[in-house]
Amino acid sequence: MYEASPAAQAATAGKAHARTRSLSTQRRINVTIKLILAIVLMLFALYPIPWIISASLSPSNTLVNQSIIPVGATLENYQKLFNDPQHPWLLWIRNSVIVSGVTAIITVALTSFAAYSFSRFRYRGRRTGLLSILLIQLFPNTLAITALFLLLKQIGSWIPPLGLNSLGGLTLIYIGGVLGFNTWLMKGFFDSIPRELDEAAIIDGATRFEVFTKIILPLARPILAVIGLLTFIATYGDFLVSRVILKSSDNFTLAVGMSLFIREQYNKQWGVFSAAALVGAVPIVILFFLVQKQLVSGLSSGAVKG
């Protein structure tokens, strides 16, 4: 048998070592680039927060020439925010939380049923239904705002809690606006769950509904959390649709109510507006911390063992 000379073995080992060093160096460069990009994006995302905090503590009541550390910092803007009877700020936050929470819950429930049907069953009209949902989703609510206004006006004549100037009617519009995209998103996630799990459960005597509730939904918790969180954030911060639908100050959501602080031309309360924006973000932060475990959890770790 041929046996390489010590010199050849040394050369081969040297090449392998050089290749390993090259791969290690390339990996470090890639990690460094990704870290720099992550830091830049994080700074870009967090940049407005110090300015909002500064404006909320500044007595100057302006956003022009604002510095990171305000001169004469005070909590006066927060006191005005909580003690102003003409601007029921806490009521607006409650309205926003109710509308966003109900929208998120109903959206997650409806999209999970629809996505499971599209993902696991084969029936006539399935493809047409998927394409129709996608086509409808291409047109945002803002393009149909006039039609939605007239539709709610007609519905309100029969069911006042779902008509104009009602939180129920606003919730109805939000639900209709997010169902399409979220159904497609959840269907893609359901498609990635192994069908062997369904088949094994059915062989063991489980019904389709039991497969859905006891197998599919637990494995789909990450996407359920993502859809719920994104839906809550989108509806919580919406201004245009809610401004058209809501007329009464008692029914205003946070975004619409905050606009009252800067609506008057000669009495814009930028300090109070900044304080409201800062404190108004607390519900979203709380919700994020509640679902962050699901956001980073795996799809079906340990579900299938070969």
ABEGO torsion letter per residue (X at the ends): XBBBBAAAAAAAAAAAAAAAAAAAAAAAAAAAAAAAAAAAAAAAAAAAAAAAAAAAABAAGBABGBBABBBGBBAAAAAAAAABAABBAAAAAAAAAAAAAAAAAAAAAAAAAAAAAAAABBBBGAAAAAAAAAAAAABBAAAAAAAAAAAAAAAAAABAAABBGBAAAAAAAAAAAAAAAAAAAAAAAAAABBAAAAAAAAAAGBBAAAAAAAAAAAAAAAAAAAAAAAAAAAAAABAAAAAAABABAAABBAAAAAAAAAABAABBBAAAAAAAAAAAAAAAAAAAAAAAAAAABBABBGABBX
